[in-house]
Amino acid sequence: MYDEKLVLILLKQIAEAIKKVDKITEGTLFDKYPDIDWKGAKGFRDIIAHQYFDVDHEEVFSIIQNDLQSILDAINKIMNDFD
């Protein structure tokens, strides 16, 4: 079992960071890394922040199990590309 509120806060922070980077780069950075659904990540942040009671908790668990590692790998690749 996981602390659902903490997980949602952490996912929201990740998605907010993605949104900020996208804004700073005027939407050009993530286009170079199309393996990730960046738009979906940003949209999920909006759901967590503004429509909390509409959060599908099974979807959250699925994101943790299936998508989070891919996002982390993509972010590491982006960081390595800038080194």
Secondary structure, DSSP 8 states (H G I E B T S, - for coil): ---HHHHHHHHHHHHHHHHHHHHHTTT-TGGG-TTS-HHHHHHHHHHHHH-GGG--HHHHHHHHHHTHHHHHHHHHHHHHHH-
